[in-house]
Amino acid sequence: MNAASNDVPDFVTQAGPLRELVESELAKLFTPEGLLTDAEVPPGLAEPMRYALLGGGKRLRPVLCLAVCQAVCCDPAPALPAALAIEVLHNYTLVHDDLPCMDDDTLRRGRPTVHAKYGYAQAVLVGDALQAAAFQLALTPPKSHAESAENAETHSHAKFTELVSHAESAESAETHSHAEFAESAECFGRARAQRAPGSPAGGAAERSEAEGVIRHSAFGIQHSPSLSIARILAAAAGPAGVVGGQWVDVTSSPPHDEARVSYVHAHKTGDLIACACEMGAIAAGAASEEGFGESSPRSLAREYGRALGLAFQIVDDLLDSGDPAKASELSILRVATPEAARAQARAATERALRALDALAAIPAGRTGSPAGRTGSPDGRAPSRPTAALALLRSLAEDQLSRNL
């Protein structure tokens, strides 16, 4: 694949507005009202957390999350809590990767690493704190992108109340479907949850009630988008995800084989990239995969992310091949020639682009979730935003030239 033309803006340029949004929202976490400057957080802990999180970087994962959300529902805003969550969690992994017991790095992005600046034990705790904060962010209800909170609450509260009343009788429970009840409960919960804290129905009690509505119905526990987001984030970060990939990486010894290298690439690097894309689709309202099979917006976003993550890591290995400091790392070049590695990167890039093309072909108003469907007032599905799709395409195409 040819390098990107000089006439085509690179990923960092195209992602400018989304990256600026991420930077701004990350900084807000440390304001007096922010999540990471809670009154109970020791000032000595907040400082190294800020140092770790606001030290620069491309913000690849949160930009992916926001871009996929925008591509699915024409608005990146619903994915903002998930985007912040994936970036905070990613930075926890970097803090721990740099520790003397892991990669033993003393510099990152031209600055001392957290353990080099603040101490070993302090860095462990900073990483732990960032990981926990990531899940607090992931569980923040996404903002509605289809209608205002007040209008949504008025409509869905009435429907929800009606269904609750009917569900009290066994006969009505058979008449009204589980899916219909769940949809109304979720819509009502979203509307109540996003009311501003100062509005008549925006206090803590109302938010708590809304979260309860999302979770429970007369038919059992329901799952909100934020719960789905937290669940896949936990899976991507856990023992079958990043930690599993890291475990195999640090415990393996030569001779290495292709299966081992592929496992490390898929989990240590790929899982968080795929997770970022999938969370963006869920936040956009595409939580359900029913009726789509492997071609739902959510599954296509996940496939795009998986393939992109693989290409990203293979290219990283190729770029690191001449670095003596990277000589001992588990690289694709331990089991494949540079030519074969480039072929794998090209194949992964093509898979990512096929998934993106399939996503672009789905009408924008058909997300896979009744609660997440969007459309114009006249009922027509809006076209997918070309800027978001172009950004995702550029990122995939740029891997082989690494125009980042």
C-alpha atoms as one frame of an Amber mdcrd trajectory, in Angstrom:
protein
   0.000   0.000   0.000   1.365   3.404  -0.891   2.169   6.047   1.647  -0.474
   8.669   2.117  -0.326  11.541  -0.312   1.041  14.851   0.935  -2.313  16.341
  -0.086  -4.143  14.199   2.491  -4.052  15.438   6.107  -2.449  12.936   8.472
  -4.260  11.335  11.374  -3.106  13.845  13.983  -4.279  16.746  11.814  -7.620
  15.152  10.998  -8.186  14.175  14.612  -7.406  17.682  15.859 -10.893  18.636
  17.120 -11.437  15.281  18.828  -7.958  15.315  20.375  -8.558  18.834  21.676
 -11.842  17.675  23.190 -10.111  14.757  24.908  -7.316  16.960  26.265  -9.807
  19.477  27.591 -11.959  16.854  29.300  -8.951  15.060  30.791  -7.761  18.348
  32.296 -11.222  18.890  33.796 -10.791  15.696  35.811  -8.324  17.640  37.980
 -10.461  20.727  38.530 -12.125  21.229  41.946 -15.260  19.501  40.640 -13.323
  16.805  38.800 -13.248  13.095  39.493  -9.552  13.007  40.385  -9.552  15.920
  42.847 -12.233  14.625  45.145 -11.902  15.946  48.699 -10.788  12.490  49.862
  -7.959  12.169  47.305  -4.607  13.052  48.936  -2.972  16.009  47.139   0.231
  14.024  46.946  -1.575  11.354  44.910  -3.427  13.745  42.599  -0.168  15.324
  41.425   1.497  12.160  39.999  -1.842  11.079  38.540  -1.992  14.409  36.704
   1.623  13.973  35.623   0.910  10.519  34.216  -2.308  11.463  32.453  -1.555
  14.894  31.037   1.900  14.159  29.679   0.965  14.247  26.004   0.465  11.488
  23.465  -1.655  11.032  20.356  -4.784  10.044  22.357  -5.349   7.316  19.783
  -7.792   5.214  21.800 -10.171   7.963  22.928 -10.169   9.480  19.434 -11.101
   6.078  18.016 -13.928   5.779  20.530 -15.311   9.219  19.682 -14.874   8.773
  15.914 -16.696   5.440  15.854 -19.528   6.925  17.899 -19.752   9.835  15.480
 -19.689   7.468  12.514 -22.582   5.457  13.973 -24.857   8.187  15.342 -23.450
  11.414  13.841 -22.418  12.755  17.262 -19.281  11.964  19.302 -20.637  13.360
  22.589 -22.353  10.182  23.866 -18.976   8.405  23.888 -17.087  11.010  25.891
 -17.192   9.131  29.252 -16.049   5.927  27.524 -13.302   7.781  25.645 -11.935
   9.240  28.865 -12.184   5.829  30.536 -10.117   4.065  27.881  -7.426   6.758
  27.973  -7.198   6.738  31.764  -6.944   2.955  31.749  -4.346   3.007  28.971
  -2.207   5.368  31.020  -2.430   3.066  34.024  -0.941   0.312  31.852   1.884
   2.637  30.797   2.716   3.547  34.401   2.936  -0.119  35.334   4.771  -1.124
  32.128   7.532   1.346  32.978   8.171  -0.129  36.441  11.564  -1.694  37.184
   9.927  -5.110  37.542   8.431  -4.812  34.042  10.148  -2.840  31.255  12.286
  -0.752  33.627  11.982   2.441  31.589  13.023   5.765  33.081  11.870   7.977
  30.200   8.534   8.251  28.409   7.787  10.943  25.836  11.008  12.672  26.796
  10.113  12.967  30.491  10.980  10.861  33.548   8.533   8.023  34.022   6.273
   8.107  37.063   8.391   5.715  39.111  11.574   7.601  38.182  10.072  10.902
  39.322   7.930   9.892  42.302   9.155   6.469  43.422   8.438   2.785  42.834
   5.653   2.256  45.387   4.087   5.580  44.461   3.956   4.574  40.802   2.238
   1.297  41.658  -0.439   3.211  43.565  -0.822   5.804  40.807  -1.478   3.012
  38.330  -3.967   1.391  40.695  -5.781   4.701  41.172  -5.987   5.361  37.423
  -7.402   1.896  36.800 -10.159   2.428  39.367 -10.902   5.911  38.005 -11.289
   4.443  34.519 -14.222   2.338  35.680 -15.830   5.289  37.440 -15.734   7.076
  34.107 -16.960   4.040  32.169 -20.016   3.830  34.420 -20.974   7.430  33.708
 -24.194   7.314  31.656 -23.618   8.482  28.072 -25.410  11.630  27.023 -28.453
  11.181  24.819 -27.891  12.172  21.221 -31.430  11.691  19.946 -33.530  14.122
  21.971 -33.391  16.448  24.925 -33.504  14.974  28.396 -36.721  16.726  29.311
 -38.608  15.522  26.249 -37.193  12.021  26.577 -38.198  11.879  30.234 -41.722
  13.083  29.576 -42.323  10.451  26.908 -40.497   7.511  28.440 -41.698   8.076
  32.012 -45.305   7.782  30.867 -44.581   4.631  28.873 -42.493   3.172  31.664
 -45.188   3.833  34.273 -47.789   2.252  32.031 -45.733  -0.890  31.551 -44.915
  -1.174  35.255 -48.615  -1.010  36.049 -49.433  -3.662  33.474 -46.566  -5.877
  34.557 -48.122  -6.251  38.005 -50.516  -8.778  36.548 -49.392 -12.071  35.094
 -51.679 -11.619  32.107 -50.096  -8.291  31.210 -46.624  -9.673  31.742 -47.368
 -12.144  28.963 -48.848  -9.466  26.740 -46.057  -6.920  26.979 -42.739  -8.095
  25.705 -39.580  -8.044  27.712 -37.888  -6.054  24.974 -40.518  -3.305  25.010
 -40.339  -2.965  28.775 -36.539  -2.905  28.748 -36.467  -0.225  26.052 -38.787
   2.072  27.994 -36.915   1.522  31.241 -33.619   2.337  29.571 -34.920   5.440
  27.802 -36.416   6.749  31.043 -33.250   5.990  32.942 -31.053   7.736  30.409
 -33.254  10.807  30.440 -33.319  11.046  34.234 -29.614  10.326  34.549 -28.510
  13.147  32.269 -30.546  15.916  33.907 -28.177  18.578  35.181 -27.550  18.488
  38.977 -29.362  21.839  39.756 -32.440  21.169  37.640 -35.739  20.114  39.294
 -35.104  16.448  38.594 -31.349  16.442  38.406 -30.202  15.756  41.951 -28.380
  12.762  43.327 -31.594  10.983  44.297 -32.943  11.278  40.757 -29.693  10.035
  39.252 -29.718   7.100  41.632 -33.317   6.337  40.727 -32.487   6.543  37.027
 -29.606   4.125  37.403 -31.902   1.759  39.257 -34.484   1.993  36.502 -31.848
   1.046  33.961 -30.733  -1.944  35.986 -34.053  -3.407  37.069 -37.496  -4.188
  35.704 -40.332  -6.523  36.632 -38.723  -9.019  34.252 -35.229  -8.901  35.774
 -32.034  -6.933  35.569 -31.531  -4.659  32.582 -28.202  -3.392  31.298 -27.530
   0.245  30.455 -25.008   1.273  27.807 -22.625   2.358  30.569 -22.792  -1.098
  32.142 -22.061  -2.716  28.783 -19.167  -0.324  28.306 -17.739  -1.108  31.750
 -18.113  -4.832  31.120 -16.154  -4.873  27.870 -13.556  -2.505  29.314 -13.021
  -4.921  32.207 -12.707  -7.841  29.788 -10.203  -5.982  27.617  -8.125  -4.926
  30.611  -8.254  -8.174  32.583  -6.634 -11.613  32.663  -7.995 -12.551  29.234
  -7.016  -9.150  27.849  -4.153  -6.735  28.491  -2.992  -8.420  31.693  -3.043
 -11.827  30.001  -1.017 -10.508  27.091   1.440  -8.870  29.438   1.732 -12.075
  31.475   2.651 -14.154  28.427   5.087 -11.445  27.349   7.017 -11.265  30.638
   6.983 -15.006  31.393   7.935 -16.282  27.942  11.421 -17.353  26.984  12.861
 -18.428  23.620  12.263 -20.186  21.394   9.106 -18.226  20.537   6.467 -19.326
  18.056   3.919 -17.471  15.973   0.989 -18.432  18.211   2.650 -16.876  21.255
   3.556 -13.673  19.445   0.049 -13.427  18.000  -1.489 -13.854  21.462   0.646
 -11.066  22.924  -0.142  -8.738  20.010  -3.864  -9.470  20.160  -4.191  -8.947
  23.902  -1.422  -6.674  25.122  -2.051  -4.124  22.356  -5.076  -5.072  20.275
  -7.709  -5.548  22.973  -7.773  -1.935  24.148  -7.917  -0.632  20.575 -10.797
  -2.974  19.716 -12.448  -2.067  23.018 -12.233   1.652  22.243 -14.005   1.119
  18.921 -16.669  -1.178  20.354 -17.389   1.210  23.235 -17.895   4.007  20.724
 -20.519   1.946  18.912 -22.284   1.048  22.173 -22.344   4.671  23.306 -23.903
   5.569  19.955 -26.801   3.230  20.675 -25.552   0.109  18.884 -25.401  -2.159
  21.930 -27.588  -4.836  20.373 -26.272  -7.191  17.706 -29.629  -8.892  17.123
 -30.766  -8.875  13.529 -27.282  -8.117  12.219 -25.188 -11.176  13.007 -21.542
 -10.408  12.380 -22.474  -7.273  10.451 -23.866  -5.132  13.257 -22.312  -1.707
  13.796 -20.944  -2.978  17.105 -19.344  -6.119  15.653 -17.946  -4.212  12.665
 -16.448  -1.583  14.966 -14.888  -4.371  17.027 -13.467  -6.072  13.921 -12.089
  -2.767  12.650 -10.375  -2.227  16.002  -8.957  -5.754  16.182  -7.464  -5.541
  12.708  -6.183  -2.025  13.277  -4.563  -3.066  16.563  -2.756  -5.945  14.875
  -1.458  -3.744  12.055  -0.440  -1.108  14.582   1.638  -3.560  16.642   3.282
  -5.228  13.641   4.357  -1.841  12.303   5.650  -0.930  15.768   7.774  -4.079
  15.724   9.153  -3.213  12.304   9.998   0.337  13.401  11.694  -0.951  16.566
  13.808  -3.527  14.754  16.936  -1.396  14.814  16.600  -0.216  18.418  19.029
  -2.016  20.765  16.773  -1.227  23.728  13.986  -3.248  22.076  16.136  -6.221
  21.112  14.796  -8.488  23.865  11.100  -7.751  23.292   8.673 -10.339  21.930
   8.431  -9.112  18.340   6.853 -10.420  15.161  10.371 -10.425  13.736  11.290
 -13.302  16.041   8.981 -15.580  14.049   8.688 -13.888  10.640  10.861 -12.071
   8.132  10.341  -8.320   7.639   8.689  -9.056   4.289   6.275 -11.536   5.861
   5.527  -9.098   8.691   4.716  -6.357   6.190   2.390  -8.752   4.368   0.584
  -9.471   7.662   0.267  -5.749   8.351  -1.169  -5.180   4.871  -3.671  -8.012
   5.342  -4.760  -6.635   8.722  -5.156  -3.162   7.243  -7.330  -4.550   4.467
  -9.536  -6.325   7.031  -9.925  -3.078   8.945 -10.925  -1.228   5.781 -13.447
  -3.919   4.799 -15.085  -3.659   8.231 -15.182   0.126   7.916 -16.734  -0.070
   4.448 -19.400  -2.431   5.768 -20.117  -0.049   8.651 -20.419   2.883   6.265
 -22.921   0.913   4.167 -25.378   0.499   7.068 -27.982   3.292   7.119 -27.068
   5.741   9.877 -30.466   5.449  11.516 -30.118   1.691  11.947 -27.811   1.201
  14.904 -29.080  -2.122  16.162 -30.725  -0.730  19.288 -34.279   0.642  19.356
 -33.243   3.108  22.065 -30.317   4.286  20.004 -31.946   4.846  16.626 -31.466
   8.253  15.196 -33.086  10.027  12.327 -34.311  13.301  10.978 -37.727  14.676
  11.996 -39.252  13.377   8.780 -38.127   9.845   9.617 -35.312   9.613   7.098
 -32.012   8.198   8.301 -29.206  10.779   8.195 -26.120  10.060   6.159 -23.041
   8.954   8.047 -20.605  11.814   8.737 -17.831  11.695   6.170 -15.271  13.324
   8.489 -15.475  10.548  11.065 -15.290   7.823   8.438 -12.388   9.588   6.702
 -10.533   9.787  10.006 -10.991   6.071  10.676  -9.961   5.231   7.123  -6.905
   7.456   7.314  -5.753   5.806  10.521  -5.967   2.346   8.965  -4.314   3.359
   5.696  -1.541   5.250   7.450  -0.306   2.243   9.397   2.071   1.007   6.726
   3.550   4.466   6.272   2.969   5.268   9.973   2.019   8.828   9.192   1.184
   9.557  12.828
